[in-house]
């Protein structure tokens, strides 16, 4: 195995296990998350170092939306533009409908855009997912193990909703649970959204302004997220999340985290079909759109609950992850760390975005969905602990190139990583390398102790 690893991993293996033979290396070491607590100083300084290129807000975007804070219809982007006159009858096609998680009132197949195709033979992996998801009580441990290596499209939404704790593992409770959660979300719309704008506090109006500025910037290269119905839905759920979580309120980057959830749950209405072009929106009814929005909100809420200090004041969770990344890279690729230091590049300048947006701006959305299969299936928070290892493996992929660059070249490269042609194959290689790092360094503070003062 060691001979097939990238250079930085081979060097790491030799330095950590210099006395071990190849058989020991094949077995690996049980990995755990980094548990050391790393505190951050000079918080305000590090925020200034970000440069603000990615996270600056622009008043012009707000004007482009054609909305005004004094208008009670503030979320009606371009009126009713984009709403279809005739919506179709798309229904959840796969196991979600069968196990009563998306459409508890009934429905079933037949709404898929591929309904006229001959049913194909299921793969062995698909039958494994079907067996686990169809059980009276889903075995979470088995689902996690199976999902770590990727989830077939038609079972992804069901698996994510269970693994994120949005629906219960017990099949007999799912119908009542999903109805209750959707009803609670509709109540939140009445309480926080469907109110006169002049009743909002100045802080609430500022939060609303930030959301409205950021929504058009959310995955702008993806046609689906230019759709007015999608933008209205995102604006509403992000604002409601902020109102219900005043400790953090809304922070840029949270909008990005909603995109994989929305894409996966929307595609579930169409047999897992690719929905990024947005063509399916003409077939989605208003009722289904409400269900989709409520489900995205519920899963986003559960996801953020595990990383909430990433978005509280000064974002200590994000800064903690940046510091862990720097110490880890210093351990596995000291030459790269020294070169970055000598050229004046600080980890906070590029890694803050990696942690804040979970690499959503570095990879295409399809690749992020595959990455999240693994993150969500991690028993502990894959979005914090394992994500650091992924970022370390990602950075070290380009070590030789980076060490030959000047400051300006490095800064430009970090802002636009060459991943546009990456597919699931590259993502799975990255995950494999991250796993090796986690087995070597997981739970060992000594390995992550920087030798620098």
C-alpha positions as CSV (number, residue, x, y, z in Angstrom):
1,X,0.0,0.0,0.0
2,X,2.7,2.5,1.0
3,X,4.3,2.5,-2.4
4,X,1.1,3.7,-4.0
5,X,0.6,6.6,-1.6
6,X,1.5,10.3,-2.5
7,X,5.1,11.3,-1.5
8,X,4.0,13.2,1.6
9,X,2.2,10.2,3.0
10,X,5.1,7.9,2.3
11,X,7.4,10.2,4.1
12,X,5.0,10.5,7.0
13,X,4.6,6.7,7.3
14,X,8.4,6.3,7.3
15,X,8.9,8.9,10.0
16,X,6.1,7.6,12.3
17,X,6.5,3.9,11.7
18,X,10.2,3.6,10.8
19,X,10.4,0.3,12.6
20,X,7.2,-1.2,11.2
21,X,7.1,-3.6,8.3
22,X,4.7,-3.4,5.3
23,X,2.2,-5.7,7.0
24,X,1.8,-3.3,9.9
25,X,1.3,-0.4,7.6
26,X,-1.5,-2.3,5.8
27,X,-3.3,-2.7,9.1
28,X,-3.2,1.0,10.0
29,X,-3.9,2.4,13.4
30,X,-7.4,3.0,14.8
31,X,-8.2,6.6,14.1
32,X,-9.9,9.1,16.2
33,X,-10.5,12.8,15.9
34,X,-8.0,15.3,17.2
35,X,-9.0,16.0,20.8
36,X,-6.5,18.6,21.8
37,X,-7.9,22.0,22.6
38,X,-6.2,24.8,20.7
39,X,-7.1,28.3,21.7
40,X,-6.8,31.2,19.4
41,X,-5.3,34.6,20.1
42,X,-5.4,37.9,18.2
43,X,-8.9,36.9,16.8
44,X,-9.5,40.3,15.4
45,X,-6.2,40.3,13.6
46,X,-6.8,37.0,11.9
47,X,-10.1,38.2,10.6
48,X,-8.4,41.2,9.0
49,X,-5.9,38.9,7.4
50,X,-8.6,37.1,5.5
51,X,-8.5,39.9,3.0
52,X,-12.3,39.8,2.7
53,X,-12.1,38.9,-1.0
54,X,-14.6,36.1,-0.6
55,X,-16.7,37.3,2.2
56,X,-17.3,41.0,1.5
57,X,-20.9,42.0,1.1
58,X,-21.9,44.3,-1.7
59,X,-24.8,46.6,-1.5
60,X,-25.2,46.4,-5.3
61,X,-26.4,42.8,-5.0
62,X,-29.2,43.9,-2.8
63,X,-30.3,46.4,-5.3
64,X,-30.1,43.8,-8.1
65,X,-32.7,41.8,-6.2
66,X,-35.2,44.6,-6.6
67,X,-36.3,44.3,-2.9
68,X,-36.7,46.9,-0.2
69,X,-36.6,46.4,3.5
70,X,-39.8,48.4,3.8
71,X,-41.8,46.1,1.5
72,X,-43.8,43.5,3.3
73,X,-43.3,41.2,0.3
74,X,-39.5,41.3,0.7
75,X,-38.9,37.7,-0.3
76,X,-40.9,37.9,-3.6
77,X,-37.9,38.1,-5.9
78,X,-39.2,39.5,-9.2
79,X,-42.8,38.9,-8.3
80,X,-44.0,35.5,-9.4
81,X,-41.5,35.2,-12.2
82,X,-40.3,31.6,-12.7
83,X,-43.4,30.0,-11.2
84,X,-44.9,27.5,-13.6
85,X,-48.5,27.8,-14.7
86,X,-48.8,24.1,-14.8
87,X,-46.8,22.0,-12.3
88,X,-46.4,18.3,-12.7
89,X,-46.9,15.5,-10.4
90,X,-43.4,14.6,-9.3
91,X,-43.3,12.4,-6.2
92,X,-40.5,10.9,-4.2
93,X,-39.5,7.9,-6.2
94,X,-37.2,5.8,-4.2
95,X,-36.9,4.5,-0.7
96,X,-38.0,7.8,0.8
97,X,-41.5,7.2,-0.3
98,X,-41.4,3.5,0.5
99,X,-40.2,4.2,4.1
100,X,-42.6,7.1,4.5
101,X,-40.0,9.8,5.0
102,X,-40.6,12.4,2.3
103,X,-44.3,11.9,1.5
104,X,-46.0,10.4,4.5
105,X,-49.4,11.0,3.0
106,X,-48.8,8.4,0.3
107,X,-47.8,8.8,-3.3
108,X,-45.1,6.5,-4.5
109,X,-43.4,6.0,-7.8
110,X,-44.6,7.2,-11.2
111,X,-43.5,10.8,-10.8
112,X,-40.0,10.3,-11.9
113,X,-38.8,11.9,-15.1
114,X,-37.5,8.5,-16.1
115,X,-40.8,6.7,-15.5
116,X,-41.0,5.4,-19.1
117,X,-37.6,3.6,-18.9
118,X,-37.3,-0.1,-18.2
119,X,-36.5,-0.9,-14.6
120,X,-32.8,-1.8,-14.4
121,X,-31.2,-4.5,-12.3
122,X,-30.0,-3.2,-8.9
123,X,-26.4,-3.6,-8.0
124,X,-25.3,-5.5,-5.0
125,X,-24.5,-2.3,-3.2
126,X,-27.9,-0.9,-3.9
127,X,-29.6,-4.0,-2.5
128,X,-27.5,-3.6,0.6
129,X,-28.8,0.0,1.0
130,X,-32.3,-1.1,0.3
131,X,-32.2,-3.8,2.9
132,X,-30.9,-1.5,5.6
133,X,-33.3,1.3,4.8
134,X,-36.3,-1.0,4.6
135,X,-35.8,-2.5,8.1
136,X,-38.3,-1.8,10.8
137,X,-35.4,-0.1,12.7
138,X,-32.5,1.1,10.7
139,X,-29.1,-0.1,12.0
140,X,-27.2,3.2,12.2
141,X,-23.8,1.5,12.5
142,X,-24.3,-0.5,9.4
143,X,-25.7,2.4,7.5
144,X,-22.6,4.5,8.5
145,X,-20.2,1.8,7.4
146,X,-21.9,1.4,4.0
147,X,-22.3,5.1,3.4
148,X,-18.7,6.0,4.1
149,X,-17.6,4.8,0.6
150,X,-20.4,6.7,-1.1
151,X,-24.2,6.4,-1.4
152,X,-26.1,5.5,-4.6
153,X,-28.1,8.5,-5.8
154,X,-31.5,6.9,-5.3
155,X,-30.7,6.2,-1.6
156,X,-28.8,9.3,-0.7
157,X,-31.6,11.5,0.5
158,X,-33.0,8.7,2.7
159,X,-29.6,8.0,4.1
160,X,-28.7,11.6,4.8
161,X,-32.0,12.3,6.6
162,X,-31.5,9.3,8.9
163,X,-27.8,9.9,9.5
164,X,-28.4,13.6,10.3
165,X,-31.1,12.7,12.8
166,X,-33.9,14.4,10.9
167,X,-36.1,11.3,10.8
168,X,-36.1,8.5,13.3
169,X,-34.6,5.1,12.6
170,X,-37.8,3.5,13.7
171,X,-40.1,3.1,10.7
172,X,-43.3,3.2,12.7
173,X,-42.5,6.8,13.9
174,X,-41.5,8.3,10.7
175,X,-44.8,9.5,9.3
176,X,-45.8,11.4,12.5
177,X,-42.2,12.7,12.9
178,X,-41.9,14.2,9.4
179,X,-45.3,15.7,9.5
180,X,-44.6,17.3,12.9
181,X,-41.3,18.8,11.7
182,X,-42.8,20.2,8.6
183,X,-45.6,21.7,10.5
184,X,-43.2,23.3,13.0
185,X,-41.3,24.9,10.1
186,X,-44.5,26.3,8.6
187,X,-45.3,27.7,12.1
188,X,-41.9,29.4,12.0
189,X,-42.6,31.0,8.7
190,X,-45.8,32.5,10.2
191,X,-43.9,33.7,13.3
192,X,-40.7,35.1,11.7
193,X,-41.3,35.6,8.0
194,X,-44.9,36.4,7.3
195,X,-44.9,39.6,9.4
196,X,-44.9,43.3,8.5
197,X,-41.4,44.5,7.9
198,X,-41.8,47.5,10.1
199,X,-42.2,45.1,13.1
200,X,-38.7,43.8,12.6
201,X,-35.9,45.1,14.9
202,X,-33.0,46.9,13.3
203,X,-30.9,43.7,13.9
204,X,-33.4,41.6,12.2
205,X,-33.5,43.9,9.2
206,X,-29.7,43.8,9.0
207,X,-29.8,40.0,9.1
208,X,-32.4,40.0,6.4
209,X,-30.3,42.3,4.3
210,X,-27.3,40.0,4.6
211,X,-29.3,37.0,3.6
212,X,-30.7,38.8,0.5
213,X,-27.3,39.9,-0.6
214,X,-25.8,36.4,-0.2
215,X,-28.5,34.3,-1.8
216,X,-27.7,35.4,-5.4
217,X,-24.1,34.6,-4.7
218,X,-24.9,31.1,-3.7
219,X,-23.5,28.6,-6.2
220,X,-23.9,31.2,-9.0
221,X,-22.4,28.9,-11.6
222,X,-25.2,26.3,-11.0
223,X,-28.3,27.0,-13.1
224,X,-30.6,25.6,-10.4
225,X,-29.6,28.3,-7.9
226,X,-30.6,31.0,-10.3
227,X,-34.2,29.8,-10.2
228,X,-36.5,32.3,-8.4
229,X,-38.3,29.7,-6.5
230,X,-35.1,28.2,-5.2
231,X,-33.8,31.7,-4.2
232,X,-37.0,32.5,-2.3
233,X,-36.8,29.2,-0.5
234,X,-33.2,29.7,0.5
235,X,-33.8,33.3,1.6
236,X,-36.7,32.2,3.8
237,X,-35.0,29.2,5.5
238,X,-31.7,31.0,6.1
239,X,-33.5,33.9,7.7
240,X,-35.7,31.7,9.9
241,X,-32.6,29.7,11.0
242,X,-31.0,33.0,12.0
243,X,-34.0,34.1,14.0
244,X,-34.2,30.8,15.8
245,X,-30.5,30.7,16.6
246,X,-29.7,34.2,17.9
247,X,-26.4,33.1,19.5
248,X,-24.9,32.9,16.0
249,X,-27.5,34.4,13.8
250,X,-26.7,34.4,10.1
251,X,-23.0,34.2,9.0
252,X,-21.7,34.1,5.5
253,X,-20.9,30.5,4.5
254,X,-24.1,29.0,6.0
255,X,-25.8,29.7,2.7
256,X,-23.3,27.5,1.0
257,X,-23.9,24.6,3.4
258,X,-27.6,24.5,2.3
259,X,-26.8,23.7,-1.3
260,X,-25.8,20.0,-1.1
261,X,-28.9,19.3,1.0
262,X,-31.2,21.1,-1.4
263,X,-29.7,19.3,-4.5
264,X,-29.9,15.9,-2.9
265,X,-33.4,16.2,-1.6
266,X,-34.7,17.7,-4.8
267,X,-33.2,15.0,-6.9
268,X,-35.0,12.4,-4.8
269,X,-38.3,13.5,-6.4
270,X,-36.8,12.4,-9.8
271,X,-35.2,9.0,-9.2
272,X,-31.9,10.6,-8.2
273,X,-31.6,12.4,-11.5
274,X,-29.1,15.3,-11.9
275,X,-31.2,18.5,-11.1
276,X,-28.4,21.1,-11.4
277,X,-29.7,22.4,-14.6
278,X,-32.9,23.4,-12.9
279,X,-35.2,22.0,-15.5
280,X,-37.1,20.0,-12.9
281,X,-38.5,23.1,-11.2
282,X,-41.2,23.3,-13.8
283,X,-42.6,20.0,-12.5
284,X,-42.4,20.6,-8.8
285,X,-45.7,21.7,-7.2
286,X,-45.9,24.3,-4.5
287,X,-46.7,21.7,-1.9
288,X,-43.6,19.7,-2.8
289,X,-41.5,22.9,-2.7
290,X,-42.8,23.5,0.8
291,X,-41.8,19.9,1.8
292,X,-38.4,20.4,0.3
293,X,-37.7,23.6,2.0
294,X,-38.8,22.2,5.4
295,X,-36.5,19.2,5.0
296,X,-33.5,21.3,4.0
297,X,-34.1,23.5,7.0
298,X,-34.4,20.6,9.4
299,X,-31.2,18.9,8.2
300,X,-29.3,22.1,8.0
301,X,-30.2,22.8,11.6
302,X,-29.0,19.4,12.8
303,X,-25.8,19.7,10.8
304,X,-25.0,23.1,12.2
305,X,-25.8,22.0,15.7
306,X,-22.5,20.0,15.7
307,X,-20.4,22.9,14.5
308,X,-22.3,25.9,15.9
309,X,-19.2,27.6,17.4
310,X,-18.0,27.9,13.8
311,X,-20.6,30.6,13.4
312,X,-20.7,32.3,16.8
313,X,-18.9,35.6,17.5
314,X,-15.4,35.6,16.1
315,X,-16.0,32.0,14.8
316,X,-13.7,30.2,17.3
317,X,-14.5,26.8,15.8
318,X,-13.2,27.8,12.3
319,X,-10.1,29.3,13.8
320,X,-9.5,26.2,15.9
321,X,-9.7,24.1,12.7
322,X,-7.3,26.4,10.9
323,X,-4.7,26.0,13.7
324,X,-5.1,22.3,13.7
325,X,-4.6,22.2,10.0
326,X,-1.4,24.2,10.2
327,X,0.0,21.9,12.9
328,X,-0.9,18.8,11.0
329,X,0.7,20.0,7.7
330,X,3.8,21.1,9.7
331,X,4.1,17.5,10.9
332,X,3.5,15.7,7.5
333,X,5.1,18.2,5.1
334,X,7.5,20.5,7.0
335,X,9.1,21.8,3.8
336,X,5.8,23.1,2.5
337,X,5.0,24.8,5.8
338,X,8.4,26.5,5.9
339,X,8.0,27.7,2.3
340,X,4.6,29.2,3.1
341,X,6.1,30.9,6.1
342,X,9.1,32.3,4.2
343,X,6.9,33.7,1.5
344,X,4.6,35.4,4.0
345,X,1.5,33.2,3.4
346,X,-0.5,32.6,6.6
347,X,-2.8,29.6,6.8
348,X,-5.7,31.8,7.9
349,X,-5.5,33.6,4.5
350,X,-6.6,30.5,2.6
351,X,-7.8,27.9,5.1
352,X,-10.4,30.1,6.8
353,X,-12.5,29.8,3.7
354,X,-11.9,26.0,3.5
355,X,-13.2,25.7,7.1
356,X,-16.0,28.2,6.9
357,X,-17.5,26.9,3.7
358,X,-16.3,23.3,4.0
359,X,-14.5,23.3,0.6
360,X,-17.8,24.1,-1.2
361,X,-16.0,26.8,-3.1
362,X,-13.1,24.6,-4.1
363,X,-15.0,21.7,-5.6
364,X,-17.9,21.3,-8.0
365,X,-21.2,20.6,-6.2
366,X,-21.3,17.0,-7.4
367,X,-17.9,16.4,-5.8
368,X,-19.1,18.0,-2.6
369,X,-22.1,15.7,-2.4
370,X,-19.8,12.7,-2.6
371,X,-17.5,14.3,0.1
372,X,-20.6,14.7,2.3
373,X,-21.5,11.1,2.1
374,X,-18.4,10.4,4.1
375,X,-18.7,13.4,6.4
376,X,-22.2,12.6,7.4
377,X,-21.4,8.9,7.9
378,X,-18.6,9.7,10.4
379,X,-19.7,8.7,13.9
380,X,-18.2,11.9,15.4
381,X,-18.4,15.2,13.5
382,X,-17.0,14.6,10.1
383,X,-17.5,18.3,9.4
384,X,-14.9,19.2,11.9
385,X,-12.5,16.4,12.9
386,X,-12.3,14.5,9.6
387,X,-12.5,17.7,7.5
388,X,-9.1,18.9,8.8
389,X,-7.5,15.7,7.5
390,X,-9.2,16.2,4.1
391,X,-7.9,19.8,4.0
392,X,-4.4,18.6,4.9
393,X,-4.4,15.9,2.2
394,X,-5.8,18.4,-0.3
395,X,-3.1,21.0,0.4
396,X,-0.3,18.5,0.3
397,X,-1.5,17.2,-3.1
398,X,0.0,20.4,-4.6
399,X,3.1,20.5,-2.4
400,X,5.7,20.4,-5.1
401,X,3.9,23.1,-7.2
402,X,3.4,25.3,-4.2
403,X,7.0,25.2,-3.1
404,X,8.1,26.6,-6.5
405,X,5.8,29.6,-6.2
406,X,6.3,33.2,-5.1
407,X,3.9,35.1,-2.8
408,X,1.7,36.4,-5.6
409,X,1.6,33.1,-7.4
410,X,0.7,31.3,-4.1
411,X,-2.0,33.7,-3.2
412,X,-3.6,33.4,-6.7
413,X,-3.3,29.6,-6.7
414,X,-5.0,29.3,-3.3
415,X,-7.9,31.5,-4.4
416,X,-8.5,29.3,-7.5
417,X,-7.5,25.7,-6.9
418,X,-7.3,23.6,-10.1
419,X,-10.1,21.3,-9.3
420,X,-12.6,22.1,-12.1
421,X,-12.0,18.7,-13.7
422,X,-12.2,16.7,-10.5
423,X,-14.7,13.8,-10.3
424,X,-15.7,11.3,-7.7
425,X,-12.5,9.4,-8.5
426,X,-10.3,12.2,-7.3
427,X,-12.5,12.9,-4.3
428,X,-12.3,9.2,-3.2
429,X,-8.5,9.3,-3.5
430,X,-8.5,12.4,-1.3
431,X,-10.8,10.7,1.2
432,X,-8.5,7.7,1.3
433,X,-5.4,9.9,1.9
434,X,-7.3,11.7,4.7
435,X,-8.2,8.4,6.3
436,X,-4.6,7.4,6.4
437,X,-3.7,10.6,8.1
438,X,-6.5,10.2,10.6
439,X,-5.3,6.7,11.5
440,X,-1.8,8.1,12.0
441,X,-2.6,11.2,14.0
442,X,-6.1,10.8,15.3
443,X,-6.3,11.3,19.0
444,X,-2.6,11.9,19.4
445,X,-1.8,15.4,20.6
446,X,1.9,14.7,20.6
447,X,1.8,14.2,16.8
448,X,0.2,17.6,16.4
449,X,2.6,19.6,18.5
450,X,4.4,22.2,16.4
451,X,8.1,22.5,16.9
452,X,7.8,26.2,16.1
453,X,7.7,28.8,18.9
